Amino acid sequence: MPIIDRVRFAKPPLPPIYPRLAIKRRQSGLVMVRVLLGPSGAIEKCRVLKSSGYKLLDDAAIKSVKRWHFEPASMAGVRIRSWVDVPVEFNLR
């Protein structure tokens, strides 16, 4: 199954929900989430590919990505199942 290197959204994604406890603890980082998209663009599976180093942020990233709407991949005009790697950044600015 192909891994798509460019995320395409059906509509702009909502910002990730930053856990209050993670803010209090001054935790930040990037979580790479691997998502299996079906031919309709629906999420079939979702998992942490690369951790931020903080379970709170990793869990929040998964929860956030599950709310997002993706465009499916296609080959020769036919929509296909594919994996896509989605970066989710938590930054205390």
C-alpha positions as CSV (number, residue, x, y, z in Angstrom):
1,M,0.0,0.0,0.0
2,P,1.5,3.4,-0.9
3,I,2.6,6.0,1.6
4,I,1.7,9.4,0.4
5,D,4.2,12.1,1.3
6,R,1.9,15.1,0.9
7,V,-1.2,15.6,3.1
8,R,-4.3,16.8,1.3
9,F,-7.2,18.0,3.4
10,A,-10.8,18.0,2.3
11,K,-11.2,21.1,4.6
12,P,-8.7,23.0,6.7
13,P,-7.9,21.0,9.8
14,L,-8.8,22.4,13.3
15,P,-5.8,23.2,15.4
16,P,-4.8,20.3,17.8
17,I,-6.2,20.5,21.3
18,Y,-3.2,21.3,23.6
19,P,-3.7,19.3,26.9
20,R,-3.8,21.7,29.9
21,L,-1.5,19.5,31.9
22,A,1.0,19.5,29.0
23,I,0.9,23.3,29.0
24,K,1.4,23.4,32.7
25,R,4.4,21.1,32.4
26,R,5.8,23.2,29.5
27,Q,5.7,20.1,27.2
28,S,6.0,20.8,23.5
29,G,7.1,18.8,20.4
30,L,6.2,17.3,17.1
31,V,4.2,14.1,16.8
32,M,4.2,12.3,13.4
33,V,0.9,10.4,13.0
34,R,0.5,7.7,10.3
35,V,-3.0,7.5,9.0
36,L,-4.6,4.8,6.8
37,L,-7.1,6.5,4.5
38,G,-9.8,4.6,2.7
39,P,-10.8,5.4,-0.9
40,S,-13.5,7.8,0.4
41,G,-10.9,9.7,2.5
42,A,-12.2,8.2,5.8
43,I,-9.7,7.3,8.4
44,E,-9.4,3.5,8.8
45,K,-6.4,3.4,11.2
46,C,-4.4,6.0,13.0
47,R,-1.2,5.5,15.1
48,V,1.9,7.4,16.4
49,L,4.8,6.9,13.9
50,K,7.2,9.2,15.8
51,S,6.6,10.3,19.4
52,S,7.0,13.8,20.8
53,G,8.5,12.1,23.9
54,Y,5.3,13.0,25.9
55,K,2.3,10.6,26.1
56,L,-0.1,13.5,26.7
57,L,0.9,15.1,23.4
58,D,1.0,11.8,21.5
59,D,-2.6,11.0,22.7
60,A,-3.8,14.6,21.9
61,A,-2.3,14.3,18.4
62,I,-4.2,11.1,17.6
63,K,-7.4,12.6,19.0
64,S,-6.9,15.7,16.9
65,V,-6.1,13.9,13.7
66,K,-9.2,11.8,14.0
67,R,-11.3,15.0,13.8
68,W,-9.7,16.0,10.5
69,H,-11.0,15.4,7.0
70,F,-8.7,14.2,4.3
71,E,-8.7,13.9,0.5
72,P,-8.0,10.3,-0.6
73,A,-5.1,9.4,-2.8
74,S,-5.7,8.4,-6.4
75,M,-3.9,6.5,-9.1
76,A,-5.0,6.9,-12.8
77,G,-8.1,8.7,-11.6
78,V,-9.2,5.9,-9.2
79,R,-9.3,6.6,-5.5
80,I,-7.2,4.1,-3.5
81,R,-6.4,3.2,0.1
82,S,-3.1,4.7,1.2
83,W,-1.0,5.7,4.2
84,V,-0.2,9.3,4.9
85,D,2.1,10.7,7.5
86,V,0.7,13.8,9.3
87,P,2.8,16.1,11.4
88,V,1.1,17.5,14.5
89,E,3.0,20.3,16.3
90,F,2.5,21.4,19.8
91,N,4.3,24.7,20.4
92,L,4.1,27.0,23.4
93,R,4.5,30.4,21.9
